[in-house]
């Protein structure tokens, strides 16, 4: 008598019942106990008992025990073989399941429909399509394919093997469909990435009144994920598809909740869907309510934060994972590193005097150490993310170290290094690295050529525009760009729009307009970026008319301009202003047509809502300023619904250029009140305004801001500051700043001399001039002009003329017309009116009233009445209401006793309503 838990079992039937109970509850311990008792009572070979014990072990997942029992049986039935094969297939041991099938066939046992179902599962798990098709033929031969259970399994198997058409063929051949059939078909579409087809199948399922189950909801939400994932993967701006996937997913979420089908698996997939659709709040809510979220869910939300550029939330979520004991995988670490890369570019992040770059470097270094501890720092995927992070924070040596330690170098890691060199301005290293990639026979792609071209562009940026070094470097860079262009043509990437757009911009930056046009017009499929790049190049090269014609052609070809297109077109309009010449209508102002085009572009910007973009509004202001419409600049500027540094800088620049220094300083104060960040342009323009009205107080303030914002390392800022102190007659400050400057260039020396000239300290100015050659520099034309100005203001006529002669003989400088005023003053003070007459032959300076005023003063000094009358006549023509000229002429007449003429001059002054 068999005893189990004190219960007497007297028959095989009762043992079978007990084993069924064990199967239902997966009570493996009880199965072992029953098995022991069966052996003790010699019942193992009694009828079906041994077979059923094998099945019980198999269904409880004890595959080894099941196999041992089956091996001990004198013979095995199709029942035990099918159970064994099914158990192995369900447990992921699909290869073993297929081997069992071979053993079964060798024993002469033919599979039944249940066996084939298990075998098809094993084929699907291993993607053994050849064997699966053979089984399918066997099923057809035996008439099993019409069975719904078999048909559903065939659909699922073909789906797992990626054979969607064959799955559809089986599905539509079925005489009826149940929920398992539809779920298998939707799952097949999901496996193939066919999200739309999956959604259509679900709708058809509902039309046939088939009620979904838990698994159906899971695969249906996965179909929604497929749609969103495709949009993200291709980088498309297809908001309609994403919105559709999101709305359907939301409806499914509601239905699943209403039908009590919510599960941990479904919650995780919903997090994935909401994250891919950028529905961040919903993803956060579902994740927060999910019991033990899967790592995939955490990664999905991390990925969404990265996609939206929210590095702070991504890093906070990563920290939350760690506090909850979630072990990050490779993808998790990569997302965290990408968050650091984004953080490094976020200039708004400052924590206790630490910049965003410093914070990103600190977190990134910690993550790097974490990858080392986990032994995955040499993984190419992780390594490439480390390269990008170190590149963004400017740590080139650390990035190079990571690159060397990678297990192997793929194209992504090499492109990351190329990008790093290009972004850090290391053009030579970038090009050397590109050459090494070519030597090693590495396959190149679009990104390789784009970053190599950008590296070439950085070579020119290091040299000052206009100097010999820049000219030589530009020629060298152009040759390299042409060589890279040839490489791209050989590799078949020259027609790629991304490569072509980069070539257009680069050729334009190098002044190679013909080459840029060649690339542009060779493009078979242009993008808005292509048009914008070409328009911008025309604007930068003072060919605004071509830029505007191209803008019109772009619109004719039905391209919709974006913000940057309008910026480039407005710049083209500004470039057109100074060069445009109307020959047919003398009565039309020269800037009329550029201004009208600019107004039309402004109207288009308003219509498109682009005036809310600070860059666009700043360019509009600049255009009106270049066309001389300062009142319109003020009107637009004051009507802007926001206060941003870009439009403010444009207004500052225009005020300073028009001599409206008081207005410029008022705007500077307003920017202070609004707590706007001060840029290079803000500080330099404010200093220039201080120079114009000698405002030393604000000059001190700006100097403080320059030091606080670390702009003091820029030579041009210090030069402007020295000039401002000189203009404010604070030569002590100018002296300190000049001598604190390490290796001052000619521009700094010139500003320093200008300060002394402004204060009338000619001796000091000339002393500084003599020290310039000792510092290894040569004075330029402006330096000599300021030296002559110092002599003029100090009354050192002889010294000024001596310097002028030296300048002409030794350096060959010929001064521009605007500098002739100083020479006339010098020659006039020296009494050399013959030289004055020679200078006055220049028709350009005859229209300058300052020249004639200087001559009038010199005539009084030397009693040269005839020349004085000549100068006075010109002043009356140019500025008839200037009091000073009447007073000065009156004094000239009074000196030799010509009282009548003096009275006439005084009378003229009174008639015009002026008083001395």
C-alpha positions in Angstrom: 0.0 0.0 0.0 1.4 3.4 -1.1 1.4 6.1 1.6 1.7 9.8 0.7 1.4 12.4 3.5 -0.3 9.8 5.6 -2.9 9.1 2.9 -3.3 5.5 1.7 -3.1 5.2 -2.1 -4.2 1.7 -3.2 -4.5 2.0 -7.0 -2.7 3.3 -10.1 -5.7 5.5 -10.8 -5.2 7.4 -7.5 -1.5 7.8 -8.2 -2.3 9.4 -11.6 -4.8 11.7 -9.9 -2.1 12.7 -7.4 0.4 13.4 -10.2 -2.2 15.6 -12.1 -2.5 17.6 -8.9 1.3 18.0 -8.7 1.3 19.2 -12.4 -1.3 21.8 -11.6 0.6 23.2 -8.6 4.1 22.6 -9.9 4.8 20.8 -6.6 8.1 19.2 -7.6 8.9 18.1 -4.0 5.7 16.1 -3.9 6.5 14.6 -7.3 9.9 13.4 -6.0 8.1 11.9 -3.0 5.5 10.1 -5.2 8.3 8.9 -7.5 10.1 7.4 -4.5 7.0 5.6 -3.3 6.3 4.3 -6.8 9.8 2.8 -7.1 9.4 1.2 -3.6 6.2 -0.5 -4.5 7.4 -1.6 -7.9 4.7 0.4 -9.7 6.9 2.3 -12.3 6.1 0.0 -15.2 2.4 -0.3 -14.3 0.4 0.8 -17.4 0.7 4.5 -18.1 2.2 5.4 -14.7 5.9 5.7 -15.9 4.8 7.7 -18.9 2.7 10.0 -16.8 5.5 10.5 -14.3 7.8 11.6 -17.2 5.2 14.1 -18.3 4.7 15.4 -14.7 8.5 16.0 -14.3 8.5 17.7 -17.7 5.6 20.1 -16.8 7.2 20.9 -13.5 10.4 22.0 -15.3 12.5 19.1 -14.0 13.8 18.2 -17.5 16.7 16.1 -16.2 14.4 14.0 -14.0 12.0 13.6 -16.8 14.7 12.4 -19.1 16.0 9.9 -16.5 12.5 8.4 -15.9 11.9 8.1 -19.7 15.2 6.4 -20.2 14.3 3.8 -17.5 11.0 2.9 -19.2 10.9 -0.3 -21.3 9.1 1.7 -24.0 8.0 5.3 -24.5 4.7 6.5 -26.0 4.0 9.5 -28.2 2.5 11.1 -25.1 5.8 11.1 -23.1 7.9 12.1 -26.2 5.6 15.0 -27.0 5.6 16.2 -23.4 9.4 16.0 -23.2 9.9 17.8 -26.5 7.4 20.5 -25.5 9.0 20.9 -22.0 12.4 21.4 -23.6 11.1 23.9 -26.1 9.2 25.9 -23.5 12.4 25.9 -21.3 14.5 27.5 -24.0 16.3 24.2 -24.7 15.1 24.1 -28.3 18.2 22.4 -29.8 17.7 19.5 -27.3 14.0 19.4 -28.2 14.9 18.9 -31.9 17.4 16.2 -30.9 14.7 14.4 -29.0 12.6 14.4 -32.1 15.4 12.5 -33.9 15.5 9.9 -31.1 11.8 9.5 -31.3 11.9 8.9 -35.0 14.7 6.4 -34.6 12.4 4.5 -32.2 9.8 4.4 -35.0 7.3 6.7 -33.3 5.4 9.1 -35.6 4.8 12.6 -34.3 1.2 13.7 -33.7 -0.2 17.2 -33.9 0.9 18.1 -30.4 4.4 16.9 -31.2 4.5 19.1 -34.3 3.3 22.1 -32.2 6.3 21.6 -29.8 8.7 21.1 -32.7 7.5 24.2 -34.5 8.0 26.2 -31.2 11.6 24.9 -31.1 12.2 25.8 -34.8 10.8 29.3 -34.1 13.1 29.8 -31.1 16.2 28.7 -33.1 15.0 30.3 -36.4 15.5 26.9 -38.1 13.5 27.7 -41.1 14.6 24.8 -43.2 13.4 22.2 -40.7 10.3 24.2 -39.9 9.2 24.1 -43.6 9.8 20.3 -43.6 7.5 20.0 -40.6 5.0 22.2 -42.3 5.0 19.9 -45.3 4.6 16.9 -43.0 1.6 18.6 -41.3 0.0 19.2 -44.7 0.6 15.6 -45.8 -1.1 14.4 -42.6 -4.0 17.0 -42.8 -3.0 18.7 -39.5 -2.6 22.2 -41.0 -6.3 22.9 -40.8 -6.2 22.5 -37.0 -6.5 25.9 -35.4 -3.9 25.1 -32.7 -1.4 23.9 -35.3 -2.2 26.9 -37.5 -1.6 29.4 -34.7 1.7 27.8 -34.0 2.7 28.0 -37.6 1.9 31.7 -37.7 3.9 32.3 -34.6 6.9 30.2 -35.9 7.0 32.0 -39.2 6.8 35.4 -37.4 9.8 34.5 -35.2 11.7 33.4 -38.3 11.0 36.8 -40.0 8.8 35.3 -42.7 5.8 37.7 -42.6 4.3 36.7 -46.0 4.3 33.0 -45.1 2.8 33.8 -41.7 0.0 35.8 -43.5 -0.5 32.9 -45.9 -1.1 30.4 -43.1 -3.2 32.9 -41.1 -5.6 33.7 -43.9 -5.8 30.0 -44.9 -7.3 29.2 -41.5 -11.1 28.6 -41.5 -11.5 30.5 -38.3 -9.4 32.8 -36.0 -9.4 33.0 -32.3 -7.6 35.5 -30.0 -4.4 33.4 -30.2 -4.4 33.6 -34.0 -4.8 37.3 -34.0 -2.2 37.8 -31.3 0.2 35.6 -33.2 -0.3 37.6 -36.4 0.1 41.0 -34.6 3.2 39.7 -32.9 4.5 38.7 -36.4 4.1 42.2 -37.6 5.8 43.6 -34.5 8.8 41.2 -35.0 9.1 42.6 -38.6 8.8 46.2 -37.4 5.5 46.7 -39.2 3.7 48.7 -36.6 1.0 50.0 -38.9 0.1 46.5 -40.2 -0.1 45.4 -36.5 -2.5 48.1 -35.7 -4.7 47.3 -38.7 -4.8 43.7 -37.7 -5.9 44.7 -34.2 -8.7 46.8 -35.7 -9.8 43.9 -38.0 -9.8 41.6 -34.9 -12.2 44.0 -33.2 -14.4 44.2 -36.2 -14.7 40.4 -36.1 -15.8 40.7 -32.4 -12.8 38.8 -31.1 -12.0 39.9 -27.5 -8.3 40.6 -26.8 -6.5 39.0 -23.9 -3.5 40.2 -21.8 -1.0 39.0 -24.4 -2.9 40.8 -27.2 -2.6 44.1 -25.4 1.1 43.6 -24.9 1.8 43.0 -28.6 -0.6 45.8 -29.6 1.3 48.3 -27.5 4.5 46.9 -29.0 3.1 47.7 -32.4 2.6 51.3 -31.3 6.2 51.3 -30.1 7.3 50.2 -33.6 5.8 53.2 -35.2 7.4 55.7 -32.8 10.7 53.8 -32.9 10.9 54.1 -36.7 10.4 57.8 -36.6 13.1 58.2 -33.9 15.6 55.9 -35.7 15.3 57.7 -39.0 15.5 61.1 -37.4 12.3 62.1 -39.1 10.1 65.1 -38.0 6.9 63.0 -38.4 4.8 64.3 -35.5 1.6 62.9 -37.1 2.8 59.3 -36.9 4.1 59.8 -33.4 0.9 61.4 -32.2 -1.1 58.6 -33.8 0.9 55.9 -32.0 0.6 57.9 -28.7 -3.2 58.3 -29.0 -3.7 54.6 -29.9 -1.4 53.6 -27.0 -3.3 55.7 -24.6 -6.6 54.2 -25.6 -5.1 50.7 -25.2 -3.8 51.7 -21.8 -7.3 52.8 -20.7 -8.9 49.6 -22.1 -6.4 47.3 -20.4 -7.0 49.1 -17.1 -10.8 48.8 -17.5 -10.6 45.1 -18.4 -8.2 44.4 -15.5 -5.5 43.3 -17.9 -2.7 45.6 -16.5 0.4 43.6 -15.7 4.0 44.3 -14.9 5.0 43.4 -18.5 2.3 45.7 -20.0 3.4 48.5 -17.7 7.0 48.2 -18.8 6.0 48.3 -22.5 3.8 51.4 -21.9 6.8 53.1 -20.3 8.7 52.3 -23.4 5.9 53.6 -25.7 5.4 56.9 -23.8 9.1 57.5 -23.7 9.5 56.9 -27.5 6.6 59.3 -28.1 8.2 61.9 -25.8 5.2 61.8 -23.4 7.6 62.1 -20.5 5.0 62.8 -17.8 3.0 59.7 -18.6 6.1 57.6 -18.8 7.2 58.9 -15.4 3.8 58.1 -13.9 3.6 54.6 -15.2 7.2 53.9 -14.2 6.5 55.2 -10.7 3.5 52.9 -10.3 5.2 49.8 -11.8 6.3 47.1 -9.3 10.0 46.4 -9.9 10.3 48.1 -13.4 12.4 46.2 -15.9 15.8 47.7 -16.8 14.4 48.2 -20.3 11.8 50.7 -18.9 14.5 52.6 -17.0 16.6 52.8 -20.2 13.6 53.9 -22.3 12.9 56.9 -20.0 16.6 57.7 -19.9 16.7 57.6 -23.7 13.6 60.0 -23.8 15.4 62.5 -21.6 18.5 62.3 -23.8 16.4 62.8 -26.9 14.9 65.9 -25.4 18.3 67.2 -24.2 17.3 67.1 -20.6 20.6 66.0 -19.1 19.7 66.9 -15.5 16.6 64.7 -15.4 18.5 61.8 -17.0 21.3 62.0 -14.4 18.8 62.2 -11.6 16.9 59.1 -12.9 20.3 57.3 -13.1 20.9 58.2 -9.5 17.4 57.0 -8.5 18.1 53.6 -10.2 21.2 53.2 -8.1 19.5 54.1 -4.8 16.8 51.5 -5.7 19.4 48.8 -6.3 18.8 48.5 -10.0 22.0 47.2 -11.7 22.7 49.2 -14.8 23.6 47.5 -18.0 25.7 48.7 -20.9 22.9 50.8 -22.4 22.2 52.4 -19.1 25.9 53.5 -18.7 25.9 54.8 -22.3 22.8 56.9 -21.7 24.3 58.4 -18.5 27.5 59.3 -20.4 25.4 60.9 -23.2 23.7 62.9 -20.5 27.1 64.2 -19.4 27.9 65.1 -23.0 24.7 67.2 -23.2 25.3 68.7 -19.8 28.7 70.0 -20.9 27.0 72.1 -23.6 24.5 73.6 -21.2 25.9 77.0 -20.3 23.0 77.7 -17.9 24.2 75.1 -15.4 26.5 76.7 -12.8 26.8 75.2 -9.3 29.0 77.0 -6.7 31.4 78.6 -9.3 31.6 75.3 -11.3 30.7 75.5 -15.0 28.5 72.9 -16.7 31.6 71.5 -18.4 33.4 71.0 -15.1 30.3 69.3 -13.5 30.0 67.0 -16.6 33.6 66.1 -16.4 33.4 65.2 -12.7 30.3 63.0 -13.2 31.7 61.5 -16.5 35.0 60.6 -14.7 33.0 58.8 -12.0 31.0 56.9 -14.6 34.3 56.0 -16.4 35.6 54.5 -13.1 32.3 52.6 -12.8 32.7 51.1 -16.3 36.3 50.0 -15.3 35.0 48.2 -12.2 32.4 46.4 -14.3 35.0 45.5 -16.9 33.2 47.2 -19.8 35.4 50.2 -20.4 37.0 48.6 -23.4 33.6 47.9 -25.0 33.3 49.9 -28.2 29.8 51.1 -27.5 30.7 52.4 -24.0 34.1 53.7 -25.2 32.6 55.7 -28.0 30.3 57.4 -25.5 33.3 58.1 -23.3 35.1 59.7 -26.3 32.2 62.0 -27.0 31.9 63.0 -23.3 35.6 63.8 -22.9 35.5 65.6 -26.3 32.7 68.0 -25.1 34.6 68.9 -21.9 37.8 69.5 -23.9 39.8 66.6 -22.3 41.7 65.5 -25.4 44.4 63.4 -23.7 41.8 61.4 -21.7 39.8 60.7 -24.8 42.9 59.5 -26.6 43.7 57.2 -23.7 40.2 55.7 -23.9 40.5 55.2 -27.6 43.8 53.3 -27.2 42.2 51.0 -24.6 39.3 50.0 -26.8 39.1 46.3 -27.6 38.8 47.2 -31.3 38.2 50.3 -33.3 35.1 50.5 -35.4 33.9 53.3 -37.6 31.7 54.9 -34.8 34.7 55.2 -32.4 37.0 56.6 -35.1 34.3 59.1 -36.1 34.0 60.1 -32.5 37.7 60.9 -32.3 37.5 62.8 -35.6 34.6 64.9 -34.2 36.6 65.5 -31.0 39.6 66.9 -32.9 37.4 69.0 -35.2 35.4 70.5 -32.3 38.5 71.3 -30.3 40.0 73.2 -33.3 42.8 70.6 -33.8 42.5 70.5 -37.5 46.0 69.0 -38.1 45.3 66.1 -35.8 41.9 65.5 -37.4 43.4 65.3 -40.9 46.2 63.1 -39.7 43.6 60.8 -38.1 41.6 60.7 -41.3 44.7 59.8 -43.3 45.4 57.0 -40.8 41.9 55.7 -41.2 42.4 55.6 -45.0 45.7 53.8 -44.6 44.1 51.1 -42.5 41.5 50.5 -45.1 38.6 51.5 -42.9 35.2 51.9 -44.5 34.3 55.6 -44.4 30.8 57.1 -44.2 29.1 60.5 -44.5 30.1 61.5 -40.9 33.8 60.7 -41.6 33.9 63.2 -44.5 31.8 65.9 -42.7 34.0 65.9 -39.6 37.2 65.8 -41.7 36.0 68.8 -43.6 35.2 70.6 -40.4 38.7 69.9 -39.1 40.0 71.5 -42.3 37.9 74.6 -41.6 39.4 74.9 -38.1 42.9 75.4 -39.7 41.9 78.8 -41.1 40.1 80.0 -38.0 43.4 80.1 -36.0 44.9 82.8 -38.2 43.7 86.4 -38.3 41.7 87.4 -41.3 43.8 89.4 -43.8 47.3 88.6 -42.6 49.8 86.6 -44.7 49.5 83.5 -42.5 45.8 83.5 -43.0 46.1 83.8 -46.8 48.6 81.0 -46.9 46.5 78.8 -44.6 43.4 79.5 -46.6 45.1 78.3 -49.8 46.4 75.2 -48.0 43.0 74.5 -46.6 41.4 74.9 -50.0 43.7 72.3 -51.4 42.8 69.8 -48.6 39.1 70.5 -49.1 39.4 69.7 -52.8 41.3 66.5 -52.0 38.6 65.5 -49.5 36.0 66.3 -52.1 37.8 64.0 -54.5 37.9 61.2 -51.9 34.2 61.6 -51.3 33.5 61.4 -55.0 35.5 58.2 -55.3 33.7 56.7 -52.3 30.3 57.7 -53.6 29.5 60.2 -50.9 29.9 63.5 -52.9 26.2 63.5 -53.8 25.2 62.9 -50.2 23.3 65.9 -49.0 25.0 66.2 -45.6 28.5 66.0 -47.2 27.4 68.4 -50.0 26.0 71.0 -47.5 29.3 70.9 -45.6 31.3 71.3 -48.8 29.1 74.3 -49.8 29.7 76.0 -46.4 33.4 75.3 -46.4 34.1 76.4 -49.9 32.1 79.6 -49.1 34.1 80.2 -45.9 37.3 79.9 -48.0 36.1 82.4 -50.6 35.8 79.7 -53.3 32.4 80.8 -54.6 32.7 79.0 -57.9 33.4 75.6 -56.2 30.5 76.2 -53.7 28.1 77.0 -56.6 29.4 73.8 -58.4 28.5 71.6 -55.5 25.2 73.3 -54.9 23.9 73.1 -58.5 25.2 69.5 -58.8 22.9 68.4 -55.9 20.0 66.3 -57.2 18.0 66.7 -54.0 18.5 70.0 -52.1 17.3 70.6 -48.6 16.5 73.8 -46.8 20.0 73.6 -45.3 21.5 73.6 -48.8 19.6 76.7 -49.9 20.4 78.5 -46.6 24.1 77.7 -46.8 24.4 79.1 -50.3 22.4 82.2 -49.5 24.6 82.8 -46.5 27.7 82.4 -48.6 26.5 85.1 -51.0 25.7 87.4 -48.1 29.2 86.9 -46.5 30.9 87.5 -49.8 29.0 90.8 -50.5 26.9 89.3 -53.3 23.6 90.0 -51.7 21.7 90.3 -55.1 22.6 86.7 -55.9 21.5 85.6 -52.4 18.1 87.2 -52.8 17.6 85.8 -56.2 18.4 82.4 -54.8 15.9 83.0 -52.0 13.2 83.7 -54.6 14.2 80.6 -56.6 14.0 78.5 -53.4 10.4 79.7 -52.8 9.5 79.0 -56.4 10.6 75.4 -55.9 8.2 75.1 -53.0 10.8 75.0 -50.2 9.7 76.5 -46.9 12.4 78.8 -45.5 13.2 78.3 -41.8 14.6 80.8 -39.3 18.2 80.4 -40.5 17.1 80.9 -44.1 15.5 84.3 -43.2 18.6 85.2 -41.3 20.8 84.5 -44.3 18.4 86.4 -46.6 18.3 89.4 -44.3 22.1 89.4 -44.2 22.1 89.3 -48.0 19.8 92.3 -48.0 22.2 94.1 -45.6 25.1 93.2 -47.9 23.1 94.6 -50.9 22.5 98.0 -49.1 26.1 99.4 -49.4 26.7 98.0 -52.9 23.4 98.7 -54.6 23.4 101.5 -57.1 20.3 102.8 -58.9 21.2 104.3 -62.3 17.7 104.8 -63.7 16.1 106.9 -61.0 18.3 109.6 -59.5 15.5 110.8 -57.3 15.2 107.4 -55.6 17.4 107.0 -52.4 20.2 104.5 -53.0 19.1 102.2 -50.1 15.4 102.3 -51.1 15.2 98.9 -52.9 17.3 97.0 -50.3 15.1 98.5 -47.6 11.9 97.5 -49.4 13.2 93.9 -49.8 14.2 93.9 -46.1 10.7 95.1 -45.1 9.1 92.3 -47.1 11.4 89.7 -45.5 10.5 91.3 -42.1 6.8 90.9 -42.9 7.4 87.2 -43.8 9.2 86.6 -40.5 6.3 88.1 -38.6 3.8 86.0 -40.5 5.8 82.8 -39.8 6.2 83.7 -36.1 10.0 83.8 -36.4 10.3 87.2 -34.8 10.0 85.4 -31.5 13.5 83.9 -32.3 16.2 86.3 -30.9 18.5 85.5 -33.7 15.9 86.5 -36.4 14.9 89.7 -34.6 18.5 90.7 -34.1 19.2 90.2 -37.9 16.1 92.2 -38.7 17.4 95.1 -36.5 20.8 94.8 -38.1 19.3 95.0 -41.6 17.3 98.2 -40.8 20.4 99.7 -39.2 22.5 99.0 -42.3 19.9 100.7 -44.4 20.1 103.8 -42.1 16.6 103.4 -40.6 17.6 103.9 -36.9 14.1 105.1 -35.9 12.7 101.8 -37.3 15.3 99.9 -35.3 14.2 101.6 -32.1 10.5 101.0 -32.9 11.0 97.2 -33.5 13.4 96.8 -30.6 11.0 98.4 -28.1 8.0 96.4 -29.4 9.8 93.0 -29.0 7.9 90.8 -26.4 11.1 89.7 -24.8 14.5 91.1 -23.8 17.4 89.1 -25.1 21.1 89.8 -25.4 21.2 89.3 -29.3 18.8 92.1 -30.2 20.3 94.3 -27.5 23.8 93.8 -28.9 22.6 94.8 -32.4 21.0 98.0 -31.0 24.2 98.7 -29.0 26.3 98.3 -32.1 24.0 100.6 -34.2 23.9 103.3 -31.5 27.7 103.3 -31.3 28.2 103.4 -35.1 25.8 106.3 -35.4 27.5 108.2 -32.5 24.4 107.8 -30.2 26.7 107.0 -27.2 24.2 108.3 -24.6 21.5 105.9 -26.0 24.0 103.1 -26.0 24.8 103.6 -22.3 21.1 103.8 -21.4 20.6 100.4 -23.1 23.6 99.0 -21.2 21.9 100.1 -17.9 18.7 98.5 -19.0 20.5 95.2 -19.8 22.0 95.4 -16.3 18.5 95.8 -14.7 17.2 92.9 -16.7 20.2 90.8 -15.6 21.1 89.8 -19.2 24.5 88.1 -19.7 27.2 90.3 -21.1 28.8 89.0 -24.3 31.9 90.1 -26.0 29.9 92.5 -28.2 28.1 94.0 -25.2 31.3 94.9 -23.4 33.2 96.2 -26.4 30.3 98.4 -27.6 29.8 99.8 -24.1 33.5 100.7 -23.9 33.3 102.4 -27.3 30.3 104.4 -26.1 32.3 105.3 -22.9 35.1 106.5 -25.2 32.7 108.7 -27.2 31.4 110.7 -24.2 34.4 110.1 -21.7 32.3 108.2 -19.1 35.0 106.9 -16.8 32.5 105.5 -14.2 30.9 103.1 -16.6 34.3 102.3 -18.0 35.3 101.0 -14.6 32.1 99.0 -14.3 32.7 97.3 -17.7 36.4 96.6 -16.7 35.0 94.8 -13.7 32.6 92.7 -15.8 35.4 91.9 -18.2 37.5 90.4 -15.4 34.4 88.6 -13.9 33.5 87.0 -17.2 37.1 86.2 -18.0 37.1 88.2 -21.3 40.4 89.8 -20.2 42.4 87.2 -22.0 41.1 88.4 -25.4 43.6 90.9 -26.9 40.9 93.0 -28.7 39.0 93.5 -25.4 42.1 94.9 -23.7 42.9 97.1 -26.7 39.4 98.6 -26.5 39.7 99.1 -22.8 43.1 100.9 -23.1 41.5 103.1 -25.8 38.5 103.8 -23.5 40.7 104.8 -20.6 42.7 107.1 -22.9 39.5 108.7 -24.2 38.4 109.3 -20.6 41.8 111.0 -19.9 42.6 108.3 -17.3 46.1 107.5 -18.5 47.1 106.0 -15.1 44.5 103.2 -15.7 45.6 102.9 -19.4 49.3 102.7 -18.2 48.6 100.0 -15.7 46.5 97.9 -18.1 49.0 98.3 -20.9 51.9 97.2 -18.8 49.9 94.2 -17.3 49.3 93.0 -20.9 51.7 90.2 -21.7 53.4 90.8 -25.1 51.1 93.7 -26.3 50.5 93.7 -30.1 50.6 96.8 -32.4 46.9 97.5 -31.8 47.6 97.8 -28.0 50.6 100.1 -28.6 48.4 102.2 -30.9 45.6 102.5 -28.4 48.1 103.5 -25.8 49.6 106.3 -28.0 46.0 107.4 -28.8 45.3 107.9 -25.2 48.3 110.2 -24.8 47.4 112.0 -28.0 43.8 112.6 -26.7 45.3 114.1 -23.5 47.7 116.4 -25.4 50.7 114.6 -24.0 52.8 114.5 -27.2 56.1 113.7 -25.5 54.8 110.6 -23.8 53.1 109.5 -27.0 56.3 109.9 -29.0 58.2 108.0 -26.3 55.8 105.1 -26.6 56.1 105.3 -30.4 59.9 104.9 -30.2 59.5 101.8 -28.0 57.4 99.9 -30.5 60.4 98.7 -32.7 62.2 97.6 -29.5 59.2 95.3 -28.8 59.7 93.7 -32.2 56.8 95.4 -34.0 56.5 98.1 -36.7 54.0 101.0 -36.3 51.1 100.9 -38.8 49.4 103.8 -40.5 47.0 104.4 -37.6 49.9 104.4 -35.1 51.6 107.2 -37.2 48.3 109.1 -37.5 47.9 109.1 -33.7 51.5 110.2 -33.3 50.9 113.1 -35.7 47.7 113.9 -33.9 49.6 114.1 -30.6 52.0 116.6 -32.2 49.1 118.6 -33.7 47.3 118.9 -30.4 50.4 119.8 -28.4 51.4 122.4 -31.0 54.6 120.5 -32.0 54.3 121.4 -35.6 58.0 120.9 -36.5 58.2 117.5 -34.7 55.0 116.4 -36.4 56.3 117.3 -39.9 59.6 115.6 -39.1 57.8 112.4 -38.2 55.6 112.7 -41.3 58.7 112.9 -43.6 60.3 110.0 -41.8 57.1 108.0 -42.1 56.9 108.6 -45.9 60.6 108.0 -46.6 61.2 105.0 -44.3 57.9 103.2 -44.3 56.2 104.4 -47.5 52.8 105.1 -45.8 50.4 107.4 -47.6 47.7 108.6 -45.3 44.0 108.4 -46.2 42.0 111.5 -46.9 40.5 111.6 -43.3 44.0 112.0 -41.9 44.8 115.1 -44.0 43.1 117.3 -41.4 46.0 116.6 -39.0 48.6 117.4 -41.7 46.8 120.6 -42.7 46.9 121.6 -39.0 50.6 120.7 -38.7 51.6 122.5 -42.0 49.4 125.4 -41.1 50.9 125.9 -37.7 54.4 125.7 -39.3 53.3 128.4 -41.8 53.9 126.0 -44.8 50.9 127.1 -46.8 52.4 125.7 -50.0 52.1 122.2 -48.6 48.6 123.1 -47.4 47.6 124.1 -51.0 49.0 120.8 -52.3 46.9 118.9 -49.8 43.8 120.9 -50.7 44.0 119.7 -54.3 42.4 116.5 -53.0 38.8 117.1 -53.8 37.6 114.6 -51.2 38.8 116.6 -48.3 37.3 119.9 -49.6 33.9 118.7 -48.4 35.1 118.4 -44.8 34.4 121.5 -42.8 36.9 120.4 -40.1 39.7 120.8 -42.7 38.8 124.4 -43.4 38.3 125.2 -39.7 41.9 124.0 -39.1 43.1 126.1 -41.9 41.3 129.2 -40.6 42.9 128.8 -37.2 46.4 128.5 -38.9 45.7 131.6 -40.9 45.0 133.6 -37.8 48.2 132.4 -36.2 50.3 133.6 -39.2 48.1 136.5 -40.3 47.4 135.0 -43.7 44.2 137.0 -44.5 43.7 135.9 -48.2 43.9 132.2 -47.3 41.6 132.8 -44.3 39.0 134.4 -46.6 39.2 131.4 -48.9 38.7 129.0 -46.0 35.9 131.1 -44.6 34.0 131.0 -47.9 34.2 127.2 -47.9 32.9 127.0 -44.3 29.9 129.2 -45.2 29.0 126.8 -48.1 29.3 123.7 -45.9 28.1 125.0 -42.5 26.6 128.5 -42.9 25.3 128.6 -39.3 28.5 127.7 -37.4 29.1 130.5 -34.8 32.8 129.6 -34.2 33.8 130.3 -37.8 32.2 133.8 -37.7 33.9 134.6 -34.4 37.3 133.3 -35.6 37.0 135.3 -38.9 36.0 138.4 -36.9 39.2 138.0 -34.8 41.3 137.6 -37.9 40.0 140.9 -39.4 40.4 142.6 -36.0 44.0 141.8 -35.7 45.3 143.9 -38.6 42.8 146.7 -37.8 40.3 145.9 -40.5 37.4 146.9 -38.3 34.8 147.4 -41.1 35.2 143.9 -42.3 35.2 142.7 -38.7 31.9 144.4 -38.2 30.5 142.8 -41.3 31.5 139.4 -40.0 29.9 140.2 -36.6 26.8 141.4 -38.4 26.6 138.1 -40.3 26.7 136.3 -37.0 23.9 138.3 -35.6 21.8 138.0 -38.7 21.9 134.2 -38.3 20.8 134.5 -34.7 24.0 133.5 -33.1 26.0 135.3 -30.3 29.6 135.1 -29.5 
